[in-house]
Amino acid sequence: MAPFSPLQRAVLLAGLFAALTPRLVAQTAATAQGGGRAGPAAASDCEPDVLDSPYIPVDNWVYPAVWRLYGLGFVDSAFLGMRPWTRASLGHMLEIAETRLEDADPGPATDEAKRIDAVLSKEVTPDTQAACGSGHGTAQIESSYTVFRGISGTPLRDSFHLGQTVINDFGRPYANGLDSYTGASGYAIAGRFLLYARGELQSAPSAAGYSTGLASELAAVDGTTYYLNTTVPIAPNGQATIPFGPLSSIVNGRWMEAYISGHFFNHEVSFGKQDDWLGPGLGAGMAYSNNAENIYSFRINRIEPLHVPGLSYITGPFRYEFLVGPLKGHVYPIDPWMHVEKISFRPTENLEFGFQRTAIWGGKDHEPITLHTFLRSFFSTSAPNGAVKNSPQDPGARFAAFDFSYRLPFVRNWLTLYSDSDVHDDISPADAPRRSSWRPGIYLSHVPGIPRLDARMEGVSTDPPNSSSNGGHFMYWESIQRQAYTNSGQLFGDWIGREGKGGQAWVTYHLSGNEWIEVGVRNQKTAKDFIPGGTTLNDIHAQVVKRISRDFEVNGNFAHQQWKAPIYPTGVPVYPANQHDVTTTTIQLTWYPQRKVNF
């Protein structure tokens, strides 16, 4: 089959998924959001349930706020392992919370929940008052912000090997000195259609980068110096995953998010660049996070819980998502594509669990991106032999995830246990726990006597105790797609990286629903059989978020980090390793305008 153009690929893949799900679409047309209430066969574009609504960026404060409402026992319909949510879907969650708050027994926890609900309701009211119909709509600036980040010392920006100083930051550039980012976001809605954009002007100073010796050693660890027995060397400075120096200063504009979407039967069908976070953790998502730059993709996302008579008696309501798009920064194969599918269930109000699959396939000089190769990667279930892997018949690199969250018995409104996990070349971490990576966590929604104080702790390991986990050649890596789980040089999974162990903890005092003071710690250790000599990173941070008025926010963050890597900077381990101290001071000023413009 001859290769298709990029536009033909996107159209064919979109058509394929639509063809695979006609029964689900037909079912959802007759099912209203949430509880399965029958809806009209054909709805007007002006009805609230049909109007489109923008996604809330995954770094927005509303997600930890809803986590608190969930932990306090007032939100039961939130799918914690599938983010982002739209403003409208969040509004539906708050409707349920407000009903429960009206019937709740008085007390400090109830009072705290009411404060959170009041702030959320004001901030994310669904866009139900927009003009609609042909030629009419509404537009709004969502936010405008400026970030100044000062870094002293030698920071790490290498999630694929040594570690990161700044994590879950959309792959923004940073270096020693003063970094800055200025951006704005906004959207326009016309009935069931929406356009969203969030852009930034980013700058970072020049940096020394990795030496030739270190870059060459890491390229050898990855197996990307010479590839598939070819005689063509791949220079280290051609690999986005290795910051080979010297690194020039950066001043560039970037679309953080930019997409068009349509709302059909409680699905968001979209195309463009947008956020995703798959997993219940606060520190990372094993399968997908915002640690790397967003990809351009085609997506279908069931944004409201679906209730299917009979089936949902067992599974409860459920949600699902599909996306497909190209990855950037890979040296070979160049520009592979990936597709992601996830489905999550809520069999009870206290339990949620989900299954996810990621396949990375194709790329220049290895396998064309066509409908045929997509189908092969989608339906292939067996591990191919070496001859197939090294041929254009390669089904791709397959990863699978499983996550759950559970409000514990007897302490339902106090403690929530959750876990995220990922595995390479197995059906699910649930049936291959010893070959899987795990991020378990526990959340305390409030402290006795101090209802405004909550705490969270997460551990993480991508170094399972088996022979496959060796040399960094298992999790987030694959024999063909050797830069597999990266986009533009950074991991879009868990920042802990390959063969890493560590964890995070946070204690937060909430001044109000959208203001807080937080102290957190982070630890990371990388295995010596992956990075010669291993690595160690310890980090402590303090954050204060305060609203000067309803519309203006000041966010200050200070972090002190110590890291050691015997392999740095020469590529040859030296003992004892030098300790590097890095301090990071970040100030973000954000304006949230309230006015809409009808057109």
VOGU-3710 file (C-alpha; in Angstrom, 3 decimals, decimal comma):
1> mapfsplqra> 0,000/0,000/0,000  1,421/3,375/-0,973  1,898/5,926/1,811  -0,784/8,537/2,290  -0,227/12,238/2,823  -0,462/13,497/6,445  -3,951/14,918/5,789  -5,134/11,653/4,219  -3,741/9,738/7,202  -5,644/11,853/9,698
11> vllaglfaal> -8,900/11,563/7,731  -8,544/7,800/7,283  -7,717/7,174/10,939  -10,593/9,359/12,079  -12,957/7,542/9,749  -11,728/4,194/11,003  -12,452/4,975/14,636  -15,859/6,363/13,781  -16,589/3,164/11,864  -15,496/1,031/14,798
21> tprlvaqtaa> -17,893/2,698/17,263  -21,304/3,188/15,576  -23,228/1,284/18,253  -21,715/3,326/21,065  -22,554/6,560/19,266  -26,101/5,372/18,638  -26,441/4,409/22,299  -25,139/7,739/23,568  -27,550/9,615/21,322  -30,367/8,157/23,410
31> taqgggragp> -28,606/8,588/26,756  -28,192/11,867/28,599  -25,077/12,718/30,557  -24,449/11,100/33,925  -27,170/8,765/35,021  -28,672/7,405/31,796  -31,716/9,695/31,591  -33,402/9,456/28,200  -32,703/12,446/25,949  -34,229/13,817/22,748
41> aaasdcepdv> -33,512/12,069/19,496  -32,421/15,303/17,877  -31,389/18,252/20,013  -31,226/21,883/19,038  -27,786/23,472/18,834  -29,009/25,946/21,447  -29,793/23,420/24,195  -27,281/23,454/27,105  -26,388/19,756/26,797  -25,491/20,280/23,126
51> ldspyipvdn> -23,399/23,441/23,426  -19,668/22,832/23,244  -17,467/23,641/26,225  -13,665/24,012/26,430  -11,377/21,626/28,271  -9,805/22,947/31,463  -5,972/22,808/31,182  -4,518/20,023/33,323  -2,315/22,448/35,289  -5,378/24,397/36,452
61> wvypavwrly> -6,146/24,680/40,192  -9,627/23,165/39,777  -8,303/19,575/39,673  -6,830/19,475/43,202  -9,933/21,367/44,375  -12,241/18,678/42,978  -9,943/16,019/44,473  -10,676/17,610/47,870  -14,438/17,531/47,250  -14,120/13,888/46,211
71> glgfvdsafl> -12,012/13,028/49,263  -14,520/14,779/51,542  -17,297/12,643/50,063  -19,265/15,221/48,056  -18,315/14,342/44,448  -18,923/10,812/43,176  -19,071/11,241/39,386  -15,540/12,566/38,780  -13,274/10,254/36,777  -9,981/11,004/38,515
81> gmrpwtrasl> -7,920/8,909/36,093  -9,066/10,737/32,954  -8,240/14,416/32,642  -8,829/17,074/31,361  -12,524/17,689/31,942  -14,624/20,251/30,126  -16,151/23,186/31,970  -19,601/21,781/31,306  -18,779/18,311/32,667  -17,269/19,882/35,786
91> ghmleiaetr> -20,459/21,898/36,189  -22,451/18,656/36,174  -20,218/17,257/38,932  -20,820/20,356/41,029  -24,594/20,021/40,633  -24,363/16,650/42,379  -22,026/18,069/45,028  -24,413/20,930/45,807  -27,312/18,495/46,297  -25,225/16,502/48,776
101> ledadpgpat> -24,080/19,638/50,575  -27,681/20,678/51,163  -28,331/17,393/52,999  -24,967/17,122/54,768  -24,612/17,248/58,533  -23,051/20,513/59,714  -19,410/20,439/60,704  -15,931/21,717/59,806  -15,536/19,323/56,839  -18,925/20,321/55,403
111> deakridavl> -18,103/24,003/55,809  -14,802/23,469/53,993  -16,552/21,624/51,159  -19,049/24,484/50,789  -16,192/26,970/50,463  -14,569/24,871/47,742  -17,853/24,404/45,888  -18,624/28,125/45,981  -15,292/29,061/44,390  -15,505/26,310/41,766
121> skevtpdtqa> -19,051/27,273/40,813  -18,027/30,887/40,217  -14,919/29,946/38,248  -16,118/27,176/35,931  -19,802/27,790/35,316  -20,732/25,949/32,079  -21,019/28,134/29,012  -24,796/27,816/28,780  -25,527/31,482/28,183  -23,594/31,746/24,948
131> acgsghgtaq> -25,298/32,836/21,767  -25,771/29,953/19,358  -27,006/29,091/15,943  -25,649/29,914/12,538  -23,340/32,926/12,600  -23,640/33,503/16,359  -21,466/32,578/19,289  -19,344/33,809/22,147  -15,659/34,362/22,797  -13,659/34,804/25,982
141> iessytvfrg> -10,085/35,322/27,083  -9,580/32,541/29,614  -6,317/33,743/31,157  -3,272/35,916/30,600  -0,064/35,224/32,521  3,637/35,924/32,920  6,146/33,586/34,551  9,652/34,486/35,741  11,896/31,611/36,807  15,373/32,135/38,197
151> isgtplrdsf> 17,665/29,087/38,403  21,061/28,963/40,097  23,358/25,998/39,689  23,316/23,310/36,995  19,756/22,067/36,403  18,875/18,715/34,857  16,559/18,613/31,843  16,870/14,993/30,776  13,899/12,861/31,833  15,045/10,009/29,579
161> hlgqtvindf> 18,352/9,537/31,463  19,617/11,539/34,454  16,502/13,365/35,662  14,703/16,713/35,712  14,897/19,815/37,864  11,483/21,100/36,704  8,810/18,453/36,109  5,325/18,398/34,572  5,908/21,708/32,795  4,866/20,868/29,198
171> grpyanglds> 8,510/20,464/28,132  9,215/24,196/28,467  12,891/25,172/28,019  14,920/26,207/31,071  18,561/26,765/32,003  20,749/28,427/34,611  19,812/32,106/34,805  16,486/33,835/34,174  13,808/31,990/32,194  10,492/33,582/31,306
181> ytgasgyaia> 7,183/32,618/29,730  4,356/34,950/28,794  1,102/33,589/27,430  -2,625/33,849/27,051  -5,494/31,466/26,424  -8,997/31,873/25,118  -11,799/30,237/23,191  -14,710/30,899/20,887  -17,935/28,846/20,863  -20,672/28,687/18,252
191> grfllyarge> -23,313/26,121/19,211  -21,775/22,653/19,243  -18,420/23,846/17,812  -15,416/25,386/19,566  -11,979/26,858/18,859  -9,446/26,970/21,705  -5,920/28,419/21,750  -3,201/28,866/24,370  0,091/30,338/23,202  3,324/31,435/24,872
201> lqsapsaagy> 6,474/33,414/24,183  9,254/31,456/25,901  12,871/32,368/26,609  15,789/30,577/28,266  19,535/31,388/28,462  22,283/29,431/26,756  23,793/26,458/28,590  26,851/24,241/28,439  24,873/21,052/27,780  26,373/17,573/27,916
211> stglaselaa> 29,979/16,921/26,975  30,839/14,753/23,987  31,860/11,927/26,333  28,598/11,997/28,313  26,426/12,326/25,215  28,225/9,440/23,518  27,881/7,217/26,602  24,141/7,893/26,864  23,673/7,289/23,140  25,425/3,935/23,574
221> vdgttyylnt> 23,151/3,095/26,541  20,109/3,804/24,363  21,537/1,932/21,377  21,115/4,999/19,167  24,736/5,581/18,049  24,545/2,942/15,330  21,143/1,520/14,606  19,893/-1,783/13,170  23,359/-2,733/11,885  23,493/0,259/9,544
231> tvpiapngqa> 26,763/2,031/8,854  25,311/5,512/9,261  26,217/7,066/12,635  23,638/9,185/14,396  25,352/12,176/16,000  24,477/12,785/19,653  23,516/16,408/18,946  20,855/15,093/16,557  18,973/13,436/19,411  16,397/15,537/21,238
241> tipfgplssi> 16,582/13,156/24,216  20,278/14,035/24,816  21,016/17,741/25,511  24,427/17,727/23,796  26,158/21,097/24,219  26,703/23,873/23,801  23,027/24,823/23,910  22,009/28,153/22,398  19,699/30,604/24,119  16,034/30,234/23,205
251> vngrwmeayi> 13,413/32,826/22,356  10,461/31,284/20,604  6,690/31,226/20,396  4,836/27,984/21,021  1,258/26,839/20,891  0,722/25,077/24,181  -2,782/24,090/23,083  -4,612/24,853/19,850  -7,567/22,750/18,746  -10,972/22,745/17,138
261> sghffnhevs> -13,700/20,504/18,508  -17,298/19,500/18,042  -19,733/18,221/20,666  -21,768/15,209/19,507  -23,829/12,959/21,803  -21,681/13,807/24,870  -18,450/13,223/22,937  -15,767/15,787/22,193  -14,363/15,149/18,712  -11,286/17,335/18,315
271> fgkqddwlgp> -8,190/17,898/16,228  -5,105/19,861/17,239  -2,742/20,241/20,163  -4,213/19,702/23,612  -3,594/18,424/27,145  -4,075/14,953/28,533  -3,407/13,264/31,878  -4,194/9,584/32,299  -3,952/8,368/35,886  -5,168/9,432/39,353
281> glgagmaysn> -1,770/10,578/40,672  -0,877/14,177/41,472  2,840/13,788/40,775  2,634/12,049/37,408  0,568/9,958/35,043  2,271/6,679/34,133  0,619/6,473/30,718  0,301/10,176/29,864  1,111/13,448/31,610  2,101/17,038/30,842
291> naeniysfri> 5,808/16,373/31,383  6,470/16,819/27,650  5,182/19,150/24,973  1,653/18,268/23,843  1,302/16,423/20,543  -0,949/17,239/17,606  -3,651/14,590/17,505  -7,145/13,571/16,516  -9,245/12,655/19,573  -12,628/11,263/20,517
301> nrieplhvpg> -13,421/11,649/24,203  -16,575/10,566/25,985  -16,692/13,492/28,416  -19,806/12,460/30,385  -20,330/9,152/32,205  -22,159/6,657/29,985  -24,805/4,400/31,508  -25,749/1,339/29,433  -28,799/-0,554/30,750  -27,805/-4,005/31,965
311> lsyitgpfry> -24,051/-3,594/31,448  -23,734/-0,640/33,833  -25,492/-2,670/36,540  -22,156/-4,527/36,741  -19,591/-1,965/35,606  -21,290/1,249/36,674  -21,100/4,281/34,368  -17,944/4,532/32,297  -15,947/6,867/30,091  -13,521/6,235/27,228
321> eflvgplkgh> -11,026/8,131/25,094  -9,105/7,611/21,860  -6,294/9,698/20,357  -3,837/9,313/17,493  -1,014/11,577/16,323  2,708/11,901/15,494  5,639/12,120/17,933  8,533/14,530/17,366  12,238/14,424/18,243  12,883/10,765/17,337
331> vypidpwmhv> 16,047/10,048/15,326  15,022/6,616/14,069  12,392/5,857/13,095  11,772/9,535/12,367  8,346/10,883/13,335  6,633/7,675/14,476  2,952/7,878/15,382  1,134/6,711/18,468  -2,442/5,930/19,416  -3,913/5,719/22,917
341> ekisfrpten> -7,138/4,112/24,121  -8,502/4,232/27,639  -11,713/3,140/29,331  -12,570/3,793/32,990  -15,423/2,438/35,130  -17,147/3,526/38,356  -18,906/0,364/39,655  -19,574/2,086/42,996  -19,474/5,663/44,210  -16,232/4,868/46,067
351> lefgfqrtai> -14,348/2,879/43,416  -12,962/3,770/39,997  -10,668/1,660/37,811  -9,395/1,999/34,276  -7,484/0,193/31,522  -5,292/1,925/28,953  -3,190/0,945/25,934  -0,535/2,886/24,027  0,972/1,775/20,702  3,876/3,574/19,001
361> wggkdhepit> 4,422/2,525/15,425  5,855/3,449/12,053  8,252/6,203/11,072  10,436/7,183/8,146  12,758/4,442/6,822  11,050/1,792/8,968  7,333/1,554/8,290  4,942/3,950/6,514  2,059/5,521/8,412  -0,974/4,123/6,613
371> lhtflrsffs> -4,390/2,753/7,456  -2,968/-0,761/7,038  -0,094/-0,248/9,516  -2,464/1,469/11,956  -4,794/-1,546/11,899  -1,848/-3,875/12,457  -0,718/-1,928/15,538  -4,312/-1,680/16,772  -5,249/-5,355/16,583  -1,924/-7,200/16,980
381> tsapngavkn> -1,862/-9,072/20,311  1,248/-11,287/20,063  4,929/-10,451/20,386  6,643/-10,741/16,950  10,059/-12,299/16,381  13,170/-10,265/15,567  12,783/-10,591/11,822  9,291/-9,089/11,927  10,337/-6,325/14,339  13,093/-5,240/11,963
391> spqdpgarfa> 10,807/-5,229/8,935  7,970/-3,039/7,655  5,615/-5,609/9,249  6,457/-4,364/12,759  3,238/-3,914/14,806  4,972/-1,314/17,004  5,814/-0,825/20,672  2,894/-1,643/22,961  2,407/-0,450/26,533  -0,573/-1,014/28,821
401> afdfsyrlpf> -1,718/0,709/32,013  -4,095/0,029/34,882  -5,181/2,463/37,592  -7,706/2,660/40,406  -8,862/4,947/43,217  -10,830/3,779/46,265  -12,255/5,655/49,236  -11,427/3,307/52,096  -14,150/1,726/54,298  -14,800/3,318/57,717
411> vrnwltlysd> -12,777/6,396/56,686  -14,598/7,168/53,411  -14,418/10,937/53,819  -10,863/10,898/55,072  -8,625/8,498/53,152  -8,454/7,634/49,456  -6,100/4,905/48,257  -5,086/4,963/44,594  -2,495/3,527/42,246  -1,260/3,911/38,684
421> sdvhddispa> 0,745/1,279/36,795  2,237/0,570/33,388  3,784/-2,439/31,659  5,611/-3,113/28,396  4,644/-6,041/26,146  1,949/-7,449/28,443  -1,829/-7,190/28,309  -2,136/-5,290/31,598  -0,191/-4,637/34,824  -3,065/-6,405/36,590
431> daprrsswrp> -1,946/-9,769/35,124  1,815/-9,082/35,132  2,547/-7,238/38,412  6,207/-8,318/38,631  6,927/-6,870/35,183  5,099/-3,613/35,863  5,909/-0,111/37,033  3,822/1,305/39,886  2,869/4,651/41,414  0,703/3,991/44,503
441> giylshvpgi> -0,579/6,877/46,604  -2,765/7,819/49,540  -4,681/11,046/50,084  -5,851/12,489/53,425  -8,638/14,956/52,656  -8,368/16,825/55,974  -6,570/16,592/59,288  -8,579/16,197/62,520  -8,988/19,637/64,058  -7,473/21,344/60,988
451> prldarmegv> -10,061/20,914/58,187  -8,133/23,186/55,810  -5,039/20,962/55,888  -4,669/17,968/53,566  -1,766/15,629/52,812  -0,760/13,267/50,023  2,041/10,762/49,501  3,042/8,811/46,364  5,770/6,232/45,761  6,979/5,241/42,308
461> stdppnsssn> 9,132/2,585/40,661  9,872/1,827/37,018  12,446/-0,817/37,953  10,491/-4,091/38,264  12,364/-7,032/39,846  12,877/-9,183/36,754  15,510/-9,776/34,097  13,684/-7,651/31,509  14,387/-4,515/33,557  18,029/-4,157/32,637
471> gghfmywesi> 20,084/-1,384/31,122  17,075/0,902/30,716  15,786/-1,345/27,930  12,281/-2,070/29,180  9,957/0,633/30,510  9,485/3,609/28,173  11,960/1,987/25,704  11,650/-0,555/22,892  14,063/-2,387/20,620  12,900/-0,481/17,511
481> qrqaytnsgq> 11,299/2,645/18,991  14,296/3,360/21,224  13,111/6,863/22,122  9,642/5,406/22,454  7,832/7,288/25,204  9,164/10,756/24,398  7,932/13,783/22,500  10,337/16,577/21,574  12,964/15,013/23,834  11,011/14,587/27,088
491> lfgdwigreg> 9,051/11,668/28,553  5,303/12,168/28,312  4,828/9,491/30,979  6,171/9,553/34,557  9,091/11,965/35,190  10,808/9,219/37,278  12,111/7,905/33,947  13,551/4,500/33,140  14,640/2,148/35,942  13,942/4,774/38,578
501> kggqawvtyh> 12,626/4,655/42,139  11,464/7,447/44,398  8,410/9,316/45,507  6,716/12,580/46,382  4,784/14,011/49,331  2,788/17,200/49,841  1,224/18,956/52,827  -1,135/21,783/51,882  -2,958/24,373/53,950  -5,857/25,844/51,983
511> lsgnewievg> -6,456/29,539/52,607  -9,584/29,267/50,438  -10,869/27,120/47,591  -8,265/28,517/45,173  -5,526/29,777/47,536  -3,039/27,669/49,456  0,355/27,250/51,097  2,174/24,006/50,306  5,380/22,220/51,229  6,511/19,213/49,204
521> vrnqktakdf> 9,441/16,814/48,799  10,623/14,666/45,895  13,192/11,873/45,565  14,568/9,982/42,584  17,216/7,262/42,258  18,219/5,680/38,954  19,608/2,132/38,766  23,345/1,608/38,239  22,792/-1,046/35,564  21,072/1,673/33,485
531> ipggttlndi> 23,153/4,805/34,140  26,738/3,841/35,132  27,071/4,839/38,771  23,354/5,617/39,039  21,870/8,999/39,952  20,332/10,494/43,088  18,063/13,552/43,240  16,414/15,154/46,290  14,135/18,166/46,112  12,111/20,261/48,584
541> haqvvkrisr> 9,767/23,053/47,587  7,423/25,616/49,112  4,559/27,261/47,231  2,156/30,084/48,007  -0,862/30,842/45,787  -2,856/33,968/46,614  -5,647/35,863/44,853  -5,204/39,640/45,041  -8,759/39,897/43,760  -11,152/37,446/42,173
551> dfevngnfah> -9,431/37,965/38,813  -5,728/38,274/39,686  -3,504/35,510/41,098  0,074/35,484/42,397  1,810/32,103/42,471  5,245/31,892/44,114  7,357/28,743/44,279  10,822/28,159/45,733  12,668/24,832/45,401  16,053/23,596/46,531
561> qqwkapiypt> 17,476/20,522/44,851  20,579/18,384/45,309  21,617/15,805/42,739  24,543/13,468/42,139  25,490/11,567/38,995  28,980/9,978/38,911  28,787/9,889/35,116  28,417/13,688/34,908  30,055/15,526/33,153  32,615/13,311/31,374
571> gvpvypanqh> 30,637/10,141/30,691  33,026/8,092/32,848  31,841/7,451/36,447  33,945/9,246/39,061  33,647/8,476/42,801  32,748/10,157/44,994  30,371/12,013/42,720  30,170/15,797/42,918  27,029/17,154/44,538  25,169/19,797/42,544
581> dvttttiqlt> 22,947/22,296/44,370  20,197/23,962/42,351  17,714/26,568/43,543  14,654/27,526/41,533  12,513/30,590/42,249  9,337/30,968/40,202  6,841/33,833/40,220  3,688/33,596/38,106  1,187/36,433/37,696  -2,155/35,428/36,171
591> wypqrkvnf> -5,201/37,444/35,191  -8,542/35,640/34,799  -10,896/38,033/32,979  -14,623/37,414/33,405  -16,163/39,239/30,454  -17,470/37,391/27,388  -18,000/38,861/23,936  -20,943/37,728/21,807  -20,676/37,762/18,035
//
